[in-house]
Amino acid sequence: MVEVFVAGIGMTRFGRLPEHDIKTLTRWAVGDALDDAGASLDDIEAAFFANATQGHMDGQHMVRGQIALRAMGLGGIPVVNVENACASAATAFNLAVNFLGAGQGDIALAIGAEKMVSSDKALMFGAFDSAWDVANVEANRAILLGLGRAITPPPGSSSEQPYSVFMDVYAAFARDHMSRYGTTQRQIAAVAAKNHAHSVHNPRAQFQHSLSIDEVLGAPPITYPLTRPMCSPISDGAAAALLATPAGLKRLNGDRARAIKVLASVLRTGTDRSEDEPELHCTVQASRRAYDIAGLGPQDVSVAEVHDATAVGEIIQIENLGLVAFGEGGPAGEHGVTRLGGRIPVNPSGGLESKGHPIGATGLGQIHELVTQLRGEAGPRQVADARIAAAENGGGVIGIEEAVASVILLGR
């Protein structure tokens, strides 16, 4: 495989952006990535456009990428539409890496864009309803509720307001983790408080205010053990990465010293495993493959961005990545291991809980943060001497785990 580098990155603010349509968000993120790389539209040889909900939200199916990119003047090249649940943007990145690695071109674009915020709450929350097997909804619920069967939610610990079905999914994961390892609600709250503190220094984050652990615990409940600040918001936004081979870098006018190498990009899907086999989790399998490709181990990772659609997601995924042992994710968050200045900083961007979660853009939002970190350009949230970065991005659910998992390793 040809070596592949991230030459340029771009990202809008994430949040409620009613003044910007998906074409505008796409133009914003792609334009920033091109400027960052010293490139122009004419340099792009292929584009991979990630979006998961536009078909549901406004009925635009089939040619979303061609429409959004043509509006900014990009046409005449291969454009691939990518829909892979919350891992759509990471999948677009993976496809761009493989396009270049296979020698099909020298410069490719990965872009994710999403417009999810709506005054129609039923429409907005309904965007999540097809990220599991819609032919077996009751069976899905039974399997997931079975995970948390050892813990009975206390009275008044579920919201009467509408929320995404995936908050129920993560609550089941959380109760299973609590019963299996002794993880506490306070440890989950500590992760959320840490990420809200990180987001204060991220001007692109949806939320930029800190919260104490007690404030997180005292916030309105969503579904036990999750309170509102432990959960990612619904967001609009876009993020992009311009990737290049060594030959492609030579064609660009940017600062080549700022190019970041792609060490591995791995996708895996879930399997029918037992709940007593966490070592077979799809993210565990993806991370082991990524480390093998890169010739690295979890001990080499300087900084990570992981898929914390809820705070317990971070706890689970840092265990799956091998950054801490199984069962140690909760204590790691509580004792500052994953905070800026800790042994392994996780989600310095603020994570999905604070940065926001525009589904089709989320994975590339992680890449934006990690490239910024590896370049040493993150300002007050900079991880000291960051050299190796890991991004974990998951999507959907089948059975007891994500339907798809992505692990990407980057290095300088």
Wavefront OBJ file of the C-alpha trace (Angstrom):
o trace
v 0.000 0.000 0.000
v 1.098 3.540 -0.805
v 1.627 5.774 2.240
v -1.280 8.143 2.939
v -1.224 11.461 4.808
v -3.827 13.915 6.066
v -2.811 17.075 4.239
v -5.677 19.331 5.271
v -8.577 19.450 7.729
v -11.711 21.551 7.993
v -14.643 21.660 10.382
v -17.635 23.868 11.015
v -18.904 24.639 14.454
v -21.111 21.813 15.674
v -24.476 22.724 17.155
v -27.823 24.212 16.268
v -27.126 25.960 12.965
v -30.508 26.897 11.463
v -28.952 29.570 9.251
v -26.826 27.009 7.338
v -28.137 24.301 4.998
v -26.186 21.140 4.221
v -24.662 22.651 1.078
v -23.341 25.594 3.070
v -21.921 23.341 5.783
v -20.224 21.217 3.129
v -18.706 24.276 1.458
v -17.484 25.564 4.820
v -15.709 22.356 5.892
v -14.276 21.498 2.475
v -13.122 25.071 1.902
v -11.278 25.084 5.214
v -9.639 21.717 4.438
v -8.479 22.960 1.032
v -7.093 26.163 2.507
v -5.351 24.181 5.240
v -3.647 21.981 2.630
v -2.855 24.757 0.160
v -5.067 22.980 -2.379
v -7.882 23.835 -4.782
v -10.977 21.971 -5.971
v -9.087 21.006 -9.125
v -6.625 18.971 -7.045
v -9.308 16.548 -5.765
v -9.425 13.259 -7.680
v -12.196 11.505 -5.714
v -14.619 12.393 -2.938
v -16.331 10.244 -0.314
v -19.387 11.972 1.157
v -20.790 10.760 4.483
v -24.344 11.445 5.596
v -26.741 9.307 7.604
v -29.994 11.205 8.134
v -30.735 13.538 5.231
v -32.994 10.963 3.600
v -35.041 10.765 6.783
v -34.990 14.478 7.561
v -35.843 15.951 4.158
v -36.277 13.065 1.700
v -32.972 13.508 -0.156
v -31.697 10.024 -0.964
v -29.265 8.412 -3.418
v -27.167 11.372 -4.676
v -26.596 13.474 -1.557
v -22.861 13.911 -2.108
v -23.120 14.786 -5.770
v -25.686 17.479 -4.960
v -23.840 19.009 -2.001
v -20.454 19.001 -3.738
v -21.738 20.213 -7.118
v -23.194 23.237 -5.334
v -19.639 24.296 -4.440
v -18.254 23.583 -7.905
v -16.888 20.072 -7.418
v -17.894 17.642 -10.166
v -16.536 15.384 -12.864
v -14.769 13.078 -10.404
v -15.835 9.881 -8.628
v -18.176 10.770 -5.747
v -19.220 7.969 -3.407
v -22.100 8.369 -0.968
v -21.385 6.746 2.391
v -24.053 5.812 4.936
v -22.825 3.679 7.837
v -24.733 4.932 10.879
v -22.660 7.014 13.317
v -19.485 5.617 11.712
v -20.323 7.112 8.307
v -17.572 9.745 8.341
v -14.923 7.315 9.587
v -15.997 4.968 6.792
v -15.611 7.764 4.234
v -12.118 8.350 5.600
v -11.362 4.616 5.318
v -12.526 4.532 1.695
v -10.407 7.562 0.816
v -7.369 5.930 2.435
v -7.930 2.737 0.467
v -8.504 4.653 -2.794
v -5.126 6.328 -2.421
v -3.372 3.300 -0.980
v -4.443 1.227 -3.971
v -2.841 3.710 -6.351
v -6.117 5.021 -7.814
v -5.111 8.637 -7.281
v -2.940 10.986 -5.245
v -5.437 13.357 -3.579
v -8.870 12.439 -2.195
v -11.492 14.125 -0.058
v -13.446 12.644 2.855
v -16.358 14.818 3.948
v -19.206 14.304 6.400
v -22.166 16.665 6.746
v -25.424 16.499 8.649
v -28.494 18.656 9.331
v -30.383 17.069 12.229
v -31.842 19.844 14.365
v -35.568 20.365 13.789
v -38.543 21.892 15.576
v -40.343 18.624 14.828
v -39.171 16.505 17.769
v -40.741 13.293 16.439
v -38.935 13.727 13.114
v -35.649 14.582 14.829
v -35.559 11.693 17.304
v -36.973 9.331 14.679
v -33.721 9.680 12.747
v -32.198 7.111 15.112
v -34.940 4.494 14.849
v -33.496 2.624 11.873
v -29.983 2.107 13.266
v -31.006 -1.341 14.467
v -33.103 -4.182 13.041
v -36.481 -2.539 12.381
v -38.061 -5.945 11.705
v -37.324 -7.051 15.284
v -37.749 -3.978 17.461
v -39.215 -5.797 20.455
v -36.538 -8.488 20.259
v -33.888 -5.741 20.157
v -35.328 -4.148 23.271
v -35.531 -7.461 25.100
v -31.884 -8.281 24.404
v -30.688 -4.862 25.539
v -32.877 -4.651 28.616
v -31.574 -8.079 29.501
v -28.071 -6.605 29.720
v -29.121 -4.325 32.548
v -31.350 -6.811 34.327
v -29.231 -6.897 37.504
v -29.938 -3.233 38.265
v -33.405 -1.784 38.764
v -33.608 1.912 37.859
v -34.753 4.023 40.802
v -38.136 5.789 40.610
v -38.063 9.096 38.742
v -34.804 8.342 36.920
v -36.253 8.404 33.393
v -37.306 11.479 31.450
v -40.901 12.058 30.395
v -39.590 14.118 27.476
v -38.760 12.431 24.133
v -35.221 11.224 23.560
v -33.308 8.974 21.174
v -33.835 5.231 21.476
v -30.041 4.979 21.630
v -30.051 6.545 25.067
v -31.940 3.411 26.169
v -29.267 1.352 24.423
v -26.431 3.129 26.231
v -28.287 2.971 29.545
v -28.460 -0.813 29.129
v -24.738 -0.915 28.342
v -24.114 1.209 31.438
v -26.154 -0.974 33.799
v -24.391 -4.050 32.445
v -20.998 -2.422 33.062
v -22.067 -1.390 36.538
v -23.203 -4.875 37.498
v -20.215 -6.575 35.845
v -17.366 -4.352 37.075
v -18.762 -2.236 39.888
v -18.741 0.962 37.825
v -20.682 3.715 39.576
v -22.963 6.474 38.368
v -20.525 8.945 39.895
v -17.687 7.573 37.752
v -19.850 7.998 34.652
v -20.591 11.559 35.775
v -16.847 12.168 36.222
v -16.278 11.338 32.556
v -19.002 13.775 31.517
v -17.606 16.514 33.772
v -14.122 15.948 32.342
v -15.355 16.267 28.766
v -17.375 19.394 29.497
v -14.235 20.888 31.033
v -12.246 20.058 27.903
v -14.847 21.668 25.627
v -14.367 25.070 27.259
v -11.230 25.415 25.127
v -12.776 24.220 21.848
v -14.342 27.098 19.860
v -16.037 24.620 17.492
v -17.830 22.732 20.282
v -21.599 22.875 20.703
v -21.241 23.346 24.479
v -18.389 25.362 25.977
v -19.096 25.410 29.682
v -17.719 23.298 32.496
v -19.783 21.242 34.935
v -18.834 19.628 38.222
v -19.513 15.961 38.908
v -22.301 16.931 41.307
v -23.862 19.202 38.683
v -23.841 16.328 36.194
v -25.456 14.001 38.743
v -28.045 16.607 39.686
v -29.069 17.380 36.109
v -32.413 16.164 34.680
v -32.452 12.423 34.059
v -32.644 10.850 30.628
v -32.754 7.154 31.507
v -30.897 5.570 34.427
v -28.014 5.972 35.039
v -27.749 8.716 32.426
v -28.470 12.385 33.060
v -28.649 15.009 30.349
v -24.982 16.184 30.468
v -23.860 12.550 30.114
v -25.545 12.367 26.693
v -24.567 13.838 23.350
v -26.883 16.490 21.916
v -28.476 16.471 18.484
v -26.315 18.597 16.208
v -25.756 20.116 12.800
v -22.275 20.304 11.339
v -19.674 19.165 8.834
v -16.033 18.072 8.889
v -13.581 17.201 6.135
v -10.112 15.794 5.554
v -8.020 16.090 2.415
v -5.789 13.021 2.077
v -2.748 12.669 -0.129
v 0.000 10.259 -1.115
v 3.630 11.469 -1.070
v 3.206 12.361 -4.744
v 0.036 14.262 -3.897
v 1.787 16.230 -1.166
v 4.378 17.384 -3.697
v 1.570 18.862 -5.834
v 0.141 20.917 -2.996
v 1.268 24.357 -1.919
v 0.782 23.897 1.821
v 3.300 23.292 4.589
v 4.191 19.637 4.079
v 5.676 19.423 7.566
v 2.111 19.682 8.898
v 0.976 16.539 7.040
v 0.006 13.725 9.421
v 0.541 10.086 8.478
v -2.315 7.578 8.481
v -0.846 4.587 10.313
v -3.952 2.379 10.111
v -7.645 2.603 9.251
v -9.734 -0.453 10.125
v -13.459 -1.227 9.936
v -15.175 -4.143 11.646
v -18.772 -5.242 12.097
v -20.272 -6.871 15.173
v -20.776 -10.587 15.684
v -23.164 -12.838 17.592
v -21.103 -13.100 20.745
v -21.963 -13.732 24.375
v -22.189 -10.823 26.804
v -19.494 -12.650 28.777
v -16.997 -12.260 25.910
v -16.047 -8.551 25.934
v -12.695 -9.466 24.386
v -14.606 -10.312 21.176
v -16.235 -6.871 20.920
v -15.976 -5.465 17.393
v -13.938 -2.477 18.604
v -11.486 -4.799 20.351
v -11.053 -6.701 17.086
v -10.661 -3.491 15.076
v -8.114 -2.032 17.498
v -6.005 -5.184 17.556
v -5.890 -5.169 13.766
v -5.023 -1.464 13.680
v -2.198 -1.875 16.188
v -0.878 -4.821 14.183
v -0.885 -2.830 10.925
v 0.845 0.123 12.569
v 3.332 -1.981 14.522
v 2.197 -0.309 17.727
v 0.350 -1.101 20.930
v -2.069 0.801 23.138
v 0.861 1.894 25.307
v 2.103 3.985 22.377
v -1.053 6.126 22.089
v -0.610 9.742 23.232
v -4.197 10.961 22.798
v -7.542 9.476 21.775
v -10.949 10.600 20.568
v -13.611 7.977 21.242
v -17.319 7.658 20.514
v -18.957 8.911 23.693
v -22.553 9.285 22.525
v -22.955 8.944 26.273
v -20.269 9.123 28.962
v -20.378 5.368 29.531
v -19.424 4.955 25.870
v -16.033 6.466 26.659
v -15.588 4.097 29.596
v -16.353 1.069 27.436
v -14.322 2.143 24.424
v -11.086 3.029 26.225
v -11.223 -0.515 27.594
v -11.854 -1.909 24.111
v -8.886 0.069 22.765
v -6.657 -1.390 25.473
v -5.890 2.032 26.938
v -7.011 0.649 30.305
v -7.943 -2.867 31.399
v -11.514 -4.168 31.267
v -13.361 -2.772 34.265
v -10.895 0.100 34.768
v -12.612 2.676 32.552
v -14.744 4.055 35.363
v -11.899 4.497 37.879
v -9.715 5.991 35.121
v -12.260 8.749 34.553
v -12.783 9.333 38.253
v -9.063 9.572 39.048
v -8.068 11.881 36.176
v -6.196 9.337 34.044
v -8.048 10.501 30.902
v -8.057 14.219 31.648
v -5.720 16.690 29.955
v -2.483 16.258 31.869
v -3.375 12.663 32.748
v -1.637 9.507 31.560
v -3.791 9.137 28.430
v -5.935 12.184 27.576
v -9.224 11.165 25.963
v -11.624 13.455 24.090
v -9.689 16.711 24.519
v -12.195 18.177 22.045
v -14.960 17.702 24.606
v -16.142 14.522 22.926
v -19.590 13.956 21.478
v -21.171 14.944 24.798
v -19.887 18.516 24.492
v -18.485 18.987 20.982
v -21.729 17.650 19.462
v -22.770 14.668 17.387
v -23.891 15.420 13.802
v -23.952 11.728 12.940
v -22.543 11.807 9.405
v -19.738 14.197 10.379
v -18.723 12.816 13.771
v -15.846 10.543 12.728
v -14.163 13.291 10.735
v -14.696 15.680 13.633
v -12.512 13.282 15.616
v -9.871 13.341 12.867
v -9.928 17.154 12.901
v -9.161 17.174 16.622
v -6.419 14.551 16.457
v -4.636 16.129 13.503
v -4.745 19.443 15.375
v -3.254 17.724 18.428
v -0.490 15.992 16.471
v 0.447 19.287 14.831
v 0.716 20.918 18.258
v -1.934 23.486 17.323
v -4.640 22.792 19.936
v -3.864 25.750 22.178
v -5.135 25.449 25.789
v -6.349 21.899 25.184
v -3.034 20.717 23.696
v -1.772 17.299 24.808
v 1.933 17.598 25.548
v 4.220 15.888 23.009
v 1.360 14.127 21.189
v 2.872 11.728 18.662
v 0.392 8.857 18.158
v -3.381 9.379 18.107
v -6.288 6.934 18.069
v -9.850 7.561 16.882
v -12.671 5.121 17.674
v -16.041 5.650 16.015
v -18.978 3.233 16.211
v -22.463 3.106 14.771
v -25.787 1.342 15.052
v -26.456 -1.708 17.181
v -27.096 -5.372 16.464
v -27.529 -7.684 19.414
v -25.343 -6.489 22.275
v -22.792 -4.312 20.470
v -22.311 -1.768 17.731
v -23.173 -2.784 14.194
v -19.957 -1.201 12.914
v -16.710 -0.025 14.496
v -13.837 2.051 13.112
v -10.377 2.470 14.586
v -7.951 4.925 12.983
v -4.357 5.511 14.079
v -2.484 8.662 13.107
v 1.122 9.690 13.741
v 3.698 12.392 13.195
l 1 2 3 4 5 6 7 8 9 10 11 12 13 14 15 16 17 18 19 20 21 22 23 24 25 26 27 28 29 30 31 32 33 34 35 36 37 38 39 40 41 42 43 44 45 46 47 48 49 50 51 52 53 54 55 56 57 58 59 60 61 62 63 64 65 66 67 68 69 70 71 72 73 74 75 76 77 78 79 80 81 82 83 84 85 86 87 88 89 90 91 92 93 94 95 96 97 98 99 100 101 102 103 104 105 106 107 108 109 110 111 112 113 114 115 116 117 118 119 120 121 122 123 124 125 126 127 128 129 130 131 132 133 134 135 136 137 138 139 140 141 142 143 144 145 146 147 148 149 150 151 152 153 154 155 156 157 158 159 160 161 162 163 164 165 166 167 168 169 170 171 172 173 174 175 176 177 178 179 180 181 182 183 184 185 186 187 188 189 190 191 192 193 194 195 196 197 198 199 200 201 202 203 204 205 206 207 208 209 210 211 212 213 214 215 216 217 218 219 220 221 222 223 224 225 226 227 228 229 230 231 232 233 234 235 236 237 238 239 240 241 242 243 244 245 246 247 248 249 250 251 252 253 254 255 256 257 258 259 260 261 262 263 264 265 266 267 268 269 270 271 272 273 274 275 276 277 278 279 280 281 282 283 284 285 286 287 288 289 290 291 292 293 294 295 296 297 298 299 300 301 302 303 304 305 306 307 308 309 310 311 312 313 314 315 316 317 318 319 320 321 322 323 324 325 326 327 328 329 330 331 332 333 334 335 336 337 338 339 340 341 342 343 344 345 346 347 348 349 350 351 352 353 354 355 356 357 358 359 360 361 362 363 364 365 366 367 368 369 370 371 372 373 374 375 376 377 378 379 380 381 382 383 384 385 386 387 388 389 390 391 392 393 394 395 396 397 398 399 400 401 402 403 404 405 406 407 408 409 410 411 412
